[in-house]
Amino acid sequence: MKFTQEVKEKWVNALESGTYEKGTGQLKISNKYCCMGVLADIIDGVDIDEEGYDIVCHTDEHIGYSNGGLGLDSSVVDILSNLNDNNYHSDKTFKNMIPHIKELEVEV
């Protein structure tokens, strides 16, 4: 999968929408999502497994989360996941991550 401007805008809109409740420690747990879980949820052909830890890809277009995946380098995934988790108790929104996501390079 390519991380395109369209994917980035869709992800930012989803994070800003209030539709997703912020969670920590897993992609998804009890209907709460980390920022990467939101990205996985909005991409066609990708689901989050029942335990909430792994991405299940239904097409060859997507590579696994553990290898970076979803069009992002693994270092970017680590940084965003840490931002998500580190301030979880003081901020239950995705607001602190959105500026970083907006700055990410996209593929054309």
Secondary structure, DSSP 4 states (H G I P E B T S, - for coil): ----HHHHHHHHHHHHSS-SEE--SSSEETTEE-HHHHHHHHSTTEEE-TTSSSEEESSTT---GGGS-TTS-HHHHHHHHHHHHHTTTT--SSTTTHHHHHTS----
